[in-house]
């Protein structure tokens, strides 16, 4: 229902703005309109700031999550690479052993022969390559037996070495970082020094 204003009415009970519902009073002065506009802008600004804070928090969480993901992927990639390297070196170690054995047992007629010297260079180069990959030889002879690094092949009575001292190395052991690729196969003293 539309109410029409009479010429004699002051209009105090009717809204000035036709879009303002009945019962709500439209601001009558510019100051009131400006205050309402300012309050509306302040509410809008507060809502926008709250949304911006939520967005920033979410973005920061996702950024940290992505940094953790990248770090985890890099660690997994490095671990897989090291695992592959360790597997390959483990498979090649018996070949290195055979080449070293052959070089230690060169027939007398082939000593200082260029062909034999060339073949004996192979284990040295092989050792350099695996060293560049981070593989290290496990020291054994003269050290105390450590079951995490050494495998006892024999226990021998001797009066010259302390109990548990390694008196000889049958096969070298190797490690890659903290991982033992192959334990040193050793001869261990059984008796005590006199």
Residue frames as a rotation matrix with the C-alpha (Angstrom) as fourth column:
UNK 1
0.585 0.811 0.000 0.00
0.811 -0.585 0.000 0.00
0.000 0.000 -1.000 0.00
UNK 2
-0.511 -0.741 0.437 1.42
0.755 -0.629 -0.184 3.34
0.411 0.236 0.880 -1.03
UNK 3
0.299 0.555 -0.776 0.73
0.836 -0.545 -0.068 6.34
-0.460 -0.628 -0.627 1.04
UNK 4
0.033 -0.202 0.979 0.57
0.728 -0.666 -0.162 9.70
0.684 0.718 0.125 -0.59
UNK 5
-0.601 -0.351 -0.718 1.81
0.765 -0.514 -0.389 12.72
-0.232 -0.783 0.577 1.28
UNK 6
0.587 0.805 0.090 -0.50
0.810 -0.584 -0.058 15.57
0.006 0.107 -0.994 1.80
UNK 7
0.155 -0.548 0.822 0.79
0.385 -0.733 -0.561 19.08
0.910 0.404 0.097 1.17
UNK 8
0.559 0.141 0.817 0.25
-0.564 -0.658 0.499 20.02
0.608 -0.739 -0.288 4.80
UNK 9
0.966 -0.219 -0.139 2.14
0.257 0.734 0.629 17.04
-0.036 -0.643 0.765 6.23
UNK 10
0.570 -0.820 -0.054 5.70
-0.745 -0.543 0.387 17.59
-0.346 -0.180 -0.921 7.38
UNK 11
0.609 -0.311 -0.730 6.80
-0.414 0.661 -0.627 14.16
0.677 0.684 0.274 6.35
UNK 12
-0.144 -0.716 0.684 8.40
-0.982 0.016 -0.189 13.32
0.124 -0.698 -0.705 9.67
UNK 13
0.101 0.215 0.971 6.75
-0.521 0.843 -0.132 9.91
-0.848 -0.493 0.197 9.73
UNK 14
0.969 0.206 0.135 7.36
0.015 0.495 -0.869 9.10
-0.246 0.844 0.477 6.03
UNK 15
0.111 -0.977 0.182 10.72
0.610 0.212 0.764 8.06
-0.785 0.026 0.619 4.62
UNK 16
0.219 -0.138 -0.966 12.36
-0.537 -0.844 -0.002 10.53
-0.815 0.519 -0.259 2.24
UNK 17
-0.721 -0.553 -0.418 13.77
-0.664 0.380 0.644 7.77
-0.198 0.742 -0.641 0.08
UNK 18
0.293 0.911 -0.290 11.12
-0.949 0.314 0.027 5.77
0.116 0.268 0.957 -1.75
UNK 19
0.063 -0.340 -0.938 13.35
-0.266 0.900 -0.344 2.68
0.962 0.272 -0.033 -1.40
UNK 20
-0.885 -0.357 0.299 13.38
-0.356 0.105 -0.928 2.88
0.300 -0.928 -0.220 2.43
UNK 21
-0.438 0.765 -0.472 10.74
0.565 0.643 0.517 0.60
0.699 -0.041 -0.714 3.97
UNK 22
0.300 0.642 0.705 8.01
-0.309 -0.634 0.709 2.06
0.903 -0.430 0.008 6.14
UNK 23
0.969 0.067 -0.239 8.92
0.202 0.352 0.914 2.08
0.145 -0.934 0.327 9.79
UNK 24
0.063 -0.985 -0.163 12.58
0.959 0.014 0.284 2.86
-0.277 -0.174 0.945 9.04
UNK 25
0.835 0.217 -0.506 13.50
0.171 -0.976 -0.136 6.40
-0.524 0.027 -0.852 9.11
UNK 26
0.478 -0.681 0.555 15.82
0.763 0.009 -0.646 7.66
0.435 0.733 0.524 6.40
UNK 27
-0.327 -0.663 -0.673 18.62
0.874 -0.483 0.050 9.95
-0.358 -0.572 0.738 7.51
UNK 28
0.708 0.706 0.025 17.35
0.677 -0.668 -0.308 13.48
-0.201 0.235 -0.951 7.44
UNK 29
0.776 -0.471 -0.419 20.68
-0.431 -0.881 0.195 15.29
-0.461 0.030 -0.887 7.35
UNK 30
0.632 -0.634 -0.446 23.85
-0.421 0.202 -0.884 14.96
0.650 0.747 -0.139 5.40
UNK 31
-0.264 -0.750 0.606 25.78
-0.935 0.046 -0.351 14.29
0.236 -0.660 -0.714 8.62
UNK 32
0.192 0.412 0.891 23.61
-0.627 0.750 -0.211 11.28
-0.755 -0.518 0.402 9.44
UNK 33
0.974 0.161 -0.162 23.96
-0.223 0.526 -0.821 9.95
-0.047 0.835 0.548 5.90
UNK 34
0.297 -0.945 -0.139 27.70
-0.625 -0.082 -0.776 10.38
0.722 0.317 -0.615 6.05
UNK 35
-0.261 -0.354 0.898 27.93
-0.940 0.305 -0.153 8.66
-0.220 -0.884 -0.413 9.44
UNK 36
0.595 0.538 0.597 25.92
-0.367 0.843 -0.393 5.69
-0.715 0.015 0.699 8.16
UNK 37
0.893 -0.321 -0.317 28.10
-0.258 0.213 -0.942 5.54
0.370 0.923 0.107 5.06
UNK 38
-0.043 -0.955 0.295 31.25
-0.856 -0.117 -0.504 5.66
0.515 -0.274 -0.812 7.22
UNK 39
-0.035 0.108 0.994 29.94
-0.788 0.609 -0.094 2.90
-0.615 -0.786 0.064 9.48
UNK 40
0.898 0.407 0.167 29.11
-0.199 0.714 -0.671 0.77
-0.392 0.569 0.723 6.44
UNK 41
0.600 -0.755 -0.266 32.58
-0.422 -0.017 -0.906 1.32
0.680 0.656 -0.329 5.01
UNK 42
-0.202 -0.670 0.714 34.16
-0.975 0.067 -0.213 0.49
0.095 -0.739 -0.667 8.38
UNK 43
0.383 0.420 0.823 32.16
-0.507 0.840 -0.192 -2.78
-0.772 -0.344 0.535 8.52
UNK 44
0.991 -0.014 -0.132 33.17
-0.113 0.427 -0.897 -3.62
0.069 0.904 0.421 4.95
UNK 45
0.250 -0.967 0.057 36.82
-0.704 -0.221 -0.674 -2.82
0.664 0.129 -0.736 5.73
UNK 46
-0.128 -0.264 0.956 36.77
-0.919 0.393 -0.015 -4.99
-0.372 -0.881 -0.293 8.88
UNK 47
0.726 0.454 0.516 35.26
-0.229 0.867 -0.442 -7.88
-0.648 0.203 0.734 6.91
UNK 48
0.865 -0.448 -0.226 37.86
-0.210 0.085 -0.974 -7.47
0.455 0.890 -0.020 4.15
UNK 49
-0.024 -0.908 0.418 40.71
-0.918 -0.146 -0.369 -7.34
0.396 -0.392 -0.830 6.70
UNK 50
0.134 0.139 0.981 39.41
-0.690 0.724 -0.009 -10.50
-0.711 -0.676 0.193 8.40
UNK 51
0.951 0.239 0.196 39.19
-0.021 0.682 -0.731 -12.27
-0.309 0.691 0.653 5.03
UNK 52
0.578 -0.807 -0.118 42.69
-0.500 -0.236 -0.833 -11.06
0.645 0.541 -0.540 4.10
UNK 53
-0.118 -0.603 0.789 44.05
-0.986 0.164 -0.023 -12.42
-0.116 -0.781 -0.614 7.42
UNK 54
0.504 0.374 0.779 42.39
-0.318 0.918 -0.236 -15.79
-0.803 -0.129 0.581 6.74
UNK 55
0.986 -0.138 -0.089 43.83
-0.053 0.245 -0.968 -15.84
0.156 0.960 0.234 3.22
UNK 56
0.259 -0.952 0.165 47.31
-0.793 -0.307 -0.526 -14.93
0.551 0.005 -0.834 4.49
UNK 57
-0.014 -0.224 0.974 47.21
-0.837 0.536 0.111 -17.63
-0.547 -0.814 -0.195 7.19
UNK 58
0.774 0.371 0.513 46.08
-0.053 0.846 -0.531 -20.23
-0.631 0.383 0.675 4.64
UNK 59
0.849 -0.504 -0.158 48.75
-0.249 -0.117 -0.962 -19.15
0.466 0.856 -0.225 2.18
UNK 60
0.038 -0.884 0.466 51.48
-0.970 -0.146 -0.196 -19.31
0.241 -0.444 -0.863 4.82
UNK 61
0.208 0.105 0.973 50.36
-0.548 0.836 0.026 -22.80
-0.810 -0.538 0.231 5.91
UNK 62
0.951 0.188 0.247 50.35
0.094 0.585 -0.806 -24.02
-0.296 0.789 0.538 2.31
UNK 63
0.600 -0.797 -0.067 53.76
-0.568 -0.366 -0.737 -22.48
0.563 0.480 -0.673 1.67
UNK 64
-0.125 -0.628 0.768 55.21
-0.965 0.256 0.052 -24.24
-0.229 -0.735 -0.638 4.73
UNK 65
0.493 0.392 0.777 53.51
-0.242 0.919 -0.310 -27.47
-0.836 -0.035 0.548 3.70
UNK 66
0.987 -0.137 -0.080 55.00
-0.055 0.179 -0.982 -27.22
0.149 0.974 0.169 0.21
UNK 67
0.230 -0.957 0.179 58.48
-0.874 -0.284 -0.395 -26.48
0.428 -0.066 -0.901 1.61
UNK 68
-0.050 -0.184 0.982 58.20
-0.734 0.673 0.088 -29.60
-0.677 -0.716 -0.169 3.80
UNK 69
0.822 0.409 0.397 57.03
-0.024 0.721 -0.692 -31.62
-0.569 0.559 0.603 0.80
UNK 70
0.786 -0.576 -0.224 59.97
-0.396 -0.191 -0.898 -30.44
0.475 0.795 -0.378 -1.31
UNK 71
-0.072 -0.840 0.538 62.44
-0.995 0.023 -0.098 -31.23
0.070 -0.542 -0.838 1.47
UNK 72
0.198 0.229 0.953 60.90
-0.462 0.879 -0.115 -34.71
-0.864 -0.418 0.280 1.93
UNK 73
0.983 0.171 0.065 61.04
-0.015 0.425 -0.905 -35.41
-0.183 0.889 0.421 -1.82
UNK 74
0.461 -0.883 -0.089 64.70
-0.698 -0.299 -0.651 -34.33
0.548 0.362 -0.754 -1.95
UNK 75
-0.171 -0.502 0.848 65.55
-0.915 0.400 0.052 -36.58
-0.366 -0.767 -0.527 0.99
UNK 76
0.528 0.442 0.725 63.74
-0.170 0.892 -0.419 -39.52
-0.832 0.098 0.546 -0.60
UNK 77
0.956 -0.205 -0.210 65.48
-0.208 0.029 -0.978 -38.88
0.207 0.978 -0.015 -3.92
UNK 78
0.098 -0.977 0.190 68.89
-0.921 -0.162 -0.355 -38.76
0.378 -0.140 -0.915 -2.23
UNK 79
-0.057 -0.063 0.996 68.11
-0.696 0.718 0.005 -41.94
-0.716 -0.693 -0.084 -0.27
UNK 80
0.838 0.411 0.360 67.04
-0.030 0.693 -0.721 -43.75
-0.545 0.593 0.593 -3.44
UNK 81
0.728 -0.640 -0.247 70.15
-0.483 -0.222 -0.847 -42.58
0.487 0.736 -0.470 -5.25
UNK 82
-0.173 -0.820 0.546 72.39
-0.984 0.122 -0.129 -43.76
0.039 -0.559 -0.828 -2.42
UNK 83
0.253 0.346 0.903 70.51
-0.442 0.872 -0.210 -47.07
-0.860 -0.346 0.374 -2.23
UNK 84
0.992 0.118 -0.047 71.01
-0.088 0.370 -0.925 -47.63
-0.092 0.921 0.378 -5.98
UNK 85
0.343 -0.939 -0.035 74.69
-0.755 -0.253 -0.605 -46.78
0.559 0.234 -0.795 -5.69
UNK 86
-0.166 -0.385 0.908 75.10
-0.897 0.442 0.024 -49.15
-0.410 -0.810 -0.418 -2.73
UNK 87
0.641 0.491 0.589 73.36
-0.215 0.852 -0.477 -51.96
-0.737 0.179 0.652 -4.61
UNK 88
0.917 -0.322 -0.234 75.57
-0.220 0.080 -0.972 -51.52
0.332 0.943 0.003 -7.69
UNK 89
0.044 -0.960 0.278 78.78
-0.911 -0.152 -0.383 -51.36
0.410 -0.236 -0.881 -5.64
UNK 90
0.086 0.043 0.995 77.79
-0.721 0.693 0.032 -54.50
-0.688 -0.720 0.090 -3.67
UNK 91
0.898 0.307 0.317 77.37
-0.014 0.738 -0.675 -56.41
-0.441 0.601 0.667 -6.91
UNK 92
0.761 -0.642 -0.091 80.75
-0.254 -0.166 -0.953 -55.25
0.597 0.749 -0.289 -8.22
UNK 93
0.420 -0.632 0.651 82.80
-0.895 -0.170 0.413 -55.95
-0.151 -0.756 -0.637 -5.07
UNK 94
0.609 -0.237 0.757 83.36
0.047 0.963 0.265 -59.68
-0.792 -0.126 0.598 -5.89
UNK 95
0.847 -0.326 0.419 84.80
0.457 0.046 -0.888 -58.64
0.270 0.944 0.188 -9.26
UNK 96
0.577 -0.654 0.488 87.16
-0.639 -0.734 -0.229 -56.23
0.508 -0.180 -0.842 -7.50
UNK 97
0.507 -0.368 0.779 88.21
-0.605 0.492 0.626 -59.03
-0.614 -0.789 0.026 -5.13
UNK 98
0.752 -0.189 0.631 88.97
0.452 0.845 -0.286 -61.35
-0.479 0.500 0.721 -8.06
UNK 99
0.779 -0.484 0.398 90.99
0.149 -0.473 -0.868 -58.69
0.609 0.736 -0.296 -9.90
UNK 100
0.488 -0.613 0.622 93.02
-0.855 -0.478 0.200 -57.90
0.174 -0.630 -0.757 -6.75
UNK 101
0.574 -0.238 0.784 93.64
-0.241 0.865 0.439 -61.61
-0.783 -0.441 0.440 -6.18
UNK 102
0.835 -0.251 0.490 94.80
0.550 0.420 -0.722 -62.01
-0.024 0.872 0.489 -9.78
UNK 103
0.666 -0.601 0.443 97.18
-0.262 -0.744 -0.615 -59.04
0.699 0.293 -0.652 -9.43
UNK 104
0.445 -0.507 0.738 98.66
-0.856 0.001 0.517 -60.46
-0.263 -0.862 -0.434 -6.21
UNK 105
0.264 -0.281 0.923 99.27
-0.025 0.954 0.297 -63.79
-0.964 -0.101 0.245 -7.94
UNK 106
0.752 -0.094 -0.653 100.74
-0.654 -0.237 -0.719 -62.72
-0.087 0.967 -0.240 -11.28
UNK 107
0.869 -0.472 0.148 102.96
0.482 0.875 -0.037 -65.53
-0.112 0.103 0.988 -12.65
UNK 108
0.257 -0.859 -0.444 106.68
0.294 -0.368 0.882 -64.72
-0.920 -0.357 0.158 -12.40
UNK 109
-0.499 -0.504 0.705 107.10
0.796 0.055 0.602 -64.66
-0.342 0.862 0.374 -16.19
UNK 110
0.154 0.644 0.749 104.42
0.815 -0.511 0.272 -61.90
0.558 0.569 -0.604 -16.47
UNK 111
0.475 -0.054 -0.878 105.78
0.671 -0.624 0.401 -59.60
-0.570 -0.780 -0.260 -13.75
UNK 112
-0.230 -0.466 -0.854 106.59
-0.074 -0.867 0.493 -56.20
-0.970 0.177 0.165 -15.32
UNK 113
-0.694 0.135 0.707 104.87
0.712 0.277 0.646 -57.26
-0.109 0.951 -0.288 -18.52
UNK 114
-0.953 0.302 0.013 102.85
-0.296 -0.940 0.169 -54.33
0.063 0.157 0.986 -19.98
UNK 115
-0.275 0.901 -0.334 99.72
-0.151 0.303 0.941 -56.46
0.949 0.310 0.052 -20.32
UNK 116
-0.063 0.198 -0.978 99.85
0.854 0.519 0.050 -57.60
0.517 -0.832 -0.202 -16.68
UNK 117
-0.858 -0.284 -0.428 100.58
0.470 -0.770 -0.431 -54.05
-0.206 -0.571 0.794 -15.52
UNK 118
-0.784 0.613 0.097 97.55
-0.410 -0.629 0.661 -52.81
0.466 0.478 0.744 -17.48
UNK 119
-0.005 0.794 -0.608 95.28
0.250 0.590 0.768 -55.44
0.968 -0.149 -0.201 -15.96
UNK 120
-0.246 -0.168 -0.955 96.56
0.953 0.139 -0.270 -54.57
0.178 -0.976 0.126 -12.48
UNK 121
-0.990 -0.037 0.133 95.59
0.026 -0.996 -0.083 -50.93
0.136 -0.079 0.988 -13.07
UNK 122
-0.311 0.950 -0.015 91.92
0.042 0.030 0.999 -51.93
0.949 0.310 -0.050 -13.23
UNK 123
0.194 0.448 -0.873 91.48
0.887 0.300 0.352 -52.58
0.419 -0.842 -0.339 -9.48
UNK 124
-0.663 -0.478 -0.576 93.23
0.678 -0.709 -0.192 -49.29
-0.317 -0.518 0.794 -8.65
UNK 125
-0.909 0.370 0.190 90.92
-0.175 -0.755 0.632 -47.35
0.378 0.541 0.752 -10.98
UNK 126
-0.065 0.913 -0.404 87.93
0.370 0.398 0.840 -49.26
0.927 -0.095 -0.364 -9.66
UNK 127
-0.116 -0.071 -0.991 88.94
0.993 0.007 -0.116 -48.30
0.015 -0.997 0.070 -6.11
UNK 128
-0.947 -0.255 -0.197 89.23
0.255 -0.967 0.024 -44.63
-0.196 -0.027 0.980 -7.13
UNK 129
-0.615 0.776 0.143 85.77
-0.128 -0.277 0.952 -44.69
0.778 0.567 0.269 -8.69
UNK 130
0.188 0.747 -0.638 84.04
0.636 0.402 0.659 -46.21
0.749 -0.529 -0.399 -5.69
UNK 131
-0.449 -0.410 -0.794 85.91
0.865 -0.422 -0.271 -43.79
-0.224 -0.809 0.544 -3.42
UNK 132
-0.984 0.115 0.139 84.50
-0.051 -0.916 0.398 -40.89
0.173 0.385 0.907 -5.48
UNK 133
-0.184 0.972 -0.148 81.02
0.041 0.158 0.987 -42.38
0.982 0.176 -0.069 -4.90
UNK 134
0.142 0.193 0.971 81.62
-0.863 -0.456 0.217 -42.09
0.484 -0.869 0.102 -1.14
UNK 135
0.898 0.120 -0.424 82.52
0.030 0.943 0.331 -45.74
0.439 -0.310 0.843 -0.50
UNK 136
0.233 -0.824 0.516 85.20
-0.938 -0.331 -0.106 -46.19
0.258 -0.460 -0.850 2.17
UNK 137
-0.057 -0.371 -0.927 87.34
-0.023 0.929 -0.370 -49.17
0.998 0.000 -0.062 3.07
UNK 138
0.899 0.331 0.288 86.74
-0.312 0.022 0.950 -50.48
0.308 -0.943 0.123 6.60
UNK 139
-0.113 -0.984 0.137 90.05
-0.786 0.004 -0.618 -50.56
0.607 -0.177 -0.774 8.48
UNK 140
0.844 0.468 -0.261 90.66
-0.265 0.787 0.557 -53.93
0.466 -0.401 0.789 10.11
UNK 141
0.373 -0.736 -0.565 94.20
0.573 0.662 -0.483 -55.17
0.729 -0.144 0.669 10.68
UNK 142
-0.696 -0.716 -0.061 95.60
0.422 -0.339 -0.841 -54.25
0.581 -0.611 0.538 14.09
UNK 143
-0.446 0.627 0.639 92.21
-0.702 -0.688 0.186 -53.01
0.556 -0.365 0.747 15.35
UNK 144
-0.804 0.284 0.522 89.95
-0.295 0.572 -0.766 -54.56
-0.516 -0.770 -0.376 17.94
UNK 145
-0.853 0.502 0.146 87.25
0.462 0.593 0.660 -56.85
0.244 0.630 -0.737 16.55
UNK 146
-0.656 0.730 -0.194 83.90
-0.505 -0.614 -0.606 -55.05
-0.562 -0.300 0.771 16.07
UNK 147
-0.580 0.423 0.696 81.04
0.510 0.855 -0.095 -57.37
-0.635 0.300 -0.712 15.05
UNK 148
0.512 0.792 -0.334 79.23
0.204 -0.490 -0.848 -54.51
-0.834 0.366 -0.412 13.30
UNK 149
0.515 -0.407 -0.755 82.20
-0.786 -0.576 -0.224 -53.98
-0.343 0.708 -0.617 10.96
UNK 150
-0.481 -0.825 -0.297 84.06
-0.872 0.484 0.069 -57.29
0.087 0.293 -0.952 10.93
UNK 151
0.785 0.599 -0.159 83.21
-0.589 0.801 0.110 -60.93
0.193 0.007 0.981 10.29
UNK 152
-0.033 -0.822 0.569 85.47
-0.854 0.319 0.411 -63.39
-0.519 -0.472 -0.713 12.10
UNK 153
0.421 0.067 -0.905 86.60
-0.705 0.652 -0.280 -66.19
0.571 0.755 0.321 9.78
UNK 154
0.238 -0.398 -0.886 88.95
0.472 0.845 -0.252 -67.81
0.849 -0.358 0.389 12.31
UNK 155
0.837 -0.153 0.525 89.98
-0.528 -0.478 0.702 -67.41
0.143 -0.865 -0.481 15.93
UNK 156
0.463 -0.765 -0.448 93.65
0.196 0.581 -0.790 -68.19
0.864 0.278 0.419 16.32
UNK 157
0.849 -0.310 -0.428 95.80
0.456 0.022 0.890 -68.77
-0.266 -0.950 0.160 19.38
UNK 158
0.307 -0.799 0.517 98.68
0.416 -0.376 -0.828 -66.34
0.856 0.469 0.217 19.43
UNK 159
0.278 -0.304 -0.911 101.00
0.945 -0.086 0.317 -65.07
-0.175 -0.949 0.264 22.10
UNK 160
-0.720 -0.679 0.145 101.72
0.693 -0.688 0.216 -61.84
-0.047 0.256 0.965 20.26
UNK 161
-0.631 0.568 0.528 98.25
-0.075 -0.722 0.688 -60.25
0.772 0.395 0.499 20.13
UNK 162
-0.832 0.420 0.362 95.63
-0.468 -0.181 -0.865 -59.27
-0.298 -0.889 0.347 22.67
UNK 163
-0.584 0.720 0.375 92.30
0.617 0.694 -0.371 -61.10
-0.527 0.015 -0.850 22.89
UNK 164
0.448 0.894 -0.017 89.95
0.602 -0.316 -0.733 -59.86
-0.661 0.318 -0.680 20.13
UNK 165
-0.004 -0.515 -0.857 92.66
-0.445 -0.766 0.463 -58.12
-0.895 0.383 -0.226 18.13
UNK 166
0.947 0.322 -0.008 92.47
-0.127 0.351 -0.928 -58.56
-0.296 0.879 0.373 14.37
UNK 167
0.108 -0.973 0.205 95.63
-0.073 0.198 0.978 -60.30
-0.992 -0.120 -0.050 13.17
UNK 168
-0.891 -0.418 0.180 94.83
0.148 0.107 0.983 -60.52
-0.430 0.902 -0.033 9.48
UNK 169
-0.041 0.868 -0.495 92.32
-0.619 -0.411 -0.670 -59.54
-0.785 0.279 0.554 6.84
UNK 170
-0.427 -0.021 0.904 91.00
0.471 0.848 0.242 -62.17
-0.772 0.529 -0.352 4.43
UNK 171
-0.232 0.401 0.886 88.68
0.895 -0.270 0.356 -59.81
0.382 0.875 -0.296 2.48
UNK 172
-0.983 -0.181 0.032 88.30
0.161 -0.933 -0.322 -56.07
0.088 -0.312 0.946 2.75
UNK 173
-0.108 0.968 -0.226 85.08
0.936 0.023 -0.351 -54.54
-0.334 -0.249 -0.909 4.01
UNK 174
-0.830 -0.093 0.551 83.40
0.369 -0.831 0.416 -51.43
0.419 0.548 0.724 2.63
UNK 175
-0.199 0.789 -0.581 80.91
0.790 -0.222 -0.572 -48.86
-0.580 -0.573 -0.579 3.87
UNK 176
-0.484 0.187 0.855 78.88
0.556 -0.689 0.465 -46.10
0.676 0.700 0.230 2.24
UNK 177
-0.005 0.406 0.914 78.23
-0.552 -0.763 0.336 -43.40
0.834 -0.503 0.228 4.79
UNK 178
-0.241 -0.011 0.970 76.94
-0.949 0.212 -0.233 -45.18
-0.203 -0.977 -0.061 7.89
UNK 179
0.783 0.618 0.075 75.81
-0.575 0.764 -0.292 -48.25
-0.238 0.186 0.953 5.97
UNK 180
-0.301 -0.849 0.434 78.13
-0.520 0.528 0.671 -51.26
-0.799 -0.024 -0.600 5.89
UNK 181
0.289 0.347 -0.892 78.12
-0.954 0.180 -0.239 -52.69
0.077 0.920 0.383 2.37
UNK 182
0.631 -0.176 -0.756 80.28
0.043 0.980 -0.192 -55.67
0.775 0.088 0.626 3.29
UNK 183
0.898 -0.330 0.292 81.95
-0.332 -0.073 0.940 -56.58
-0.289 -0.941 -0.176 6.56
UNK 184
0.029 -0.956 -0.293 85.70
-0.934 0.078 -0.347 -57.16
0.355 0.284 -0.891 6.59
UNK 185
0.921 0.153 -0.357 86.44
-0.062 0.966 0.252 -60.87
0.383 -0.210 0.900 6.79
UNK 186
0.225 -0.843 0.489 89.17
-0.816 -0.437 -0.377 -61.19
0.532 -0.315 -0.786 9.39
UNK 187
0.119 -0.322 -0.939 91.31
0.472 0.851 -0.232 -63.51
0.874 -0.415 0.254 11.50
UNK 188
0.559 0.207 0.802 90.96
-0.519 -0.667 0.534 -62.73
0.646 -0.715 -0.266 15.20
UNK 189
-0.563 -0.822 -0.082 93.43
-0.356 0.331 -0.874 -63.40
0.746 -0.463 -0.479 18.03
UNK 190
0.466 0.728 -0.503 92.20
0.090 0.526 0.846 -65.81
0.880 -0.439 0.180 20.68
UNK 191
0.195 -0.498 -0.845 95.01
0.933 0.359 0.004 -65.67
0.301 -0.790 0.535 23.22
UNK 192
0.980 0.063 -0.188 96.39
0.139 -0.896 0.422 -62.84
-0.142 -0.440 -0.887 25.34
UNK 193
0.511 -0.841 0.179 99.70
-0.203 -0.321 -0.925 -61.06
0.835 0.437 -0.334 24.84
UNK 194
0.609 -0.371 -0.700 102.56
0.756 0.539 0.372 -62.15
0.239 -0.756 0.609 27.08
